[in-house]
């Protein structure tokens, strides 16, 4: 498996992976899959601002993708990012997501960022919660019944991990 920066050529595969999660999963609360054009716009918005979007791939194609982007738009949050990870259905549970999160943590730390937040759809999403916990993320809260999808209420789990020196000093 190779982890590399995503390119525009990867977007159709990225869109297909995400569309599957939109239509069949509760890790995202979107209910209509975005088009390739919309995913291109989202990709461009992240990378044009200097943030990171990665893909994991092998001979079969894109296995999964992940990126980090601003947690919130206000300047006070400028050292905090949110990660997003989606893995192709046929390779879930094989370490792709974890490898992507590890690389995102490395790159965000090298960029001088101080906190990474994971906003995880569905408190029953034990895969994502477990991957993040195994990499040093701590549970910081659960928003009960914050969304509705597939005719049921879903929680949102928030996890957080310090990067580099975290909050032990002020960035220079």
N, C-alpha and C positions, 0 to 999 in steps of 0.2 A: 504494500500500500504506500502510495506517495501522497504527501500532504503539501499542497502548493497554493499560491495565490490563485483565486478564481479569475477567469477571463470571460469576456463576452461570449465566447464559443461554448462555455459551460452552462449558460443560462437556460437553454431548453431542458437539459438534464436536471438542473436545480429546480426549475418550474415543475417538472414532472414529479420529483420527490416531494416537493411541498404540496402539490395538488393532491397527492395520495393522503398526506397527513390532514389536509383540510377536509377531504371527503370521508375519511375513515377514522380519524384520530381526534383526541381531545387535548393534545399538546399545544395546539393553536385554537383559538376561538373564532378564527375566520370560518365562514360557512360557504363561501363561494371561492373557488380557486382563482387566484389572479392569473392573468394572461402572461405570456412570455414578455410582451411589451411592458406590462406593469412590473414584472420581476426585474426587467432590465432597468427600469427607472429606480427601483429600490436599490439594486446593486450599485448603480451610478451614484446615488445619493450617499451611500456609505463610503465608497472608495474615493469619491471626489472630495470628501471632507478629511481624507487621510486616515480613515479607519480601515480595518482589516476584514476581508472576506476570503475564506479558504475553501478548497474542496479537497476531499480525500478521494483518490482514484486508483484503479488498477486496470488490468487488461480488459475488464468487463465494462469500464466506464466510470462515471462518477458514483461513488459509494455513499457520499454524504457531503454536507456542507455546513459551515459555521461562520459566524461573523460576530464582531463586536461593534457596537455603535453607541452613541451617547445614551446614557440612562435617562436623562431629561435635558431639555434645551437650555435652561437657565445657566448662566456662567458659573454659579457656585458649584454645579455638578461637573465641571470640566475635567476632573480627575477620576470620574466614576463612569464606567461603561456597563452595558448589558450585553450578555452573550445570547446567541440563538444558535441552536444546533438541530439539524434534521438529517436522518439517515434513511437510505433506501430500504424499503421493507424487507427485502430478501437477505439483507446483511445485518439486521438489527441483532444486538446482543453479541457481536463479534469484535467489539473494541473500537469501532470506527468513531463513534461519538466521543468516547473518552480521549482518543488520540487527537481529535479536533479541539476539544476543550483544553487539553494540555498545551497544544501549540498556541491557542489564543491567549492563554495565561502567560506564556513565555513572551509573546510579542507585545502584549499590553504592558507587561512589567518593563520590558526594554524601552517602551515608548514613554515611560515615566508616569503611567497611570497608577492609581493607588487603590481602587476598589473595583471589583467585578460583581455584578448582580445577575442572578438567574431568576427570571420570572417564569415559573413553570405552570403551564395549564394542567389542571386536574391533580388533586392531591393523591389520586390513585396511580399517577405516572411514576411508578416505583423505579423504572429504568433511569429516567432523567434525574430524579431525586438521588438515587444511589450513585450515579456517575459523579454528580456534583459533590455529594458528601465525601466520596472517596478521594476527591481532589482538594479537600480543605474548605469547601463551602459549608457554612453553618446556616441552619434554618433560622430565619428571622421573623417569619410570620406567615399566616395563612388567612387569606380573605375568603371567608365562607360564602358559598353560593353566589359568587361574583359574576358568573356567566351562565348562559343556558345554551346547550347544544345537544342535538340528538334527543330532544325532549326531556332533558334532565339538567338539574342545577350542578354546576361545577365550581370547585374551589380553585384559587390561584395560590400557589406556594411561592414564597420569596426566599431565596438563599443568597448569601453574601460571602465573598472571600477577599481578604486583603491582598494587595499586590505589592511586591517589593517591601518597602518600609511601612506600607499601610498608613496608619494615622499616628505613627510614632514621632514624626516630625513634619514640618511644613515643606512642601516642594519648593525648589529654588527656581 
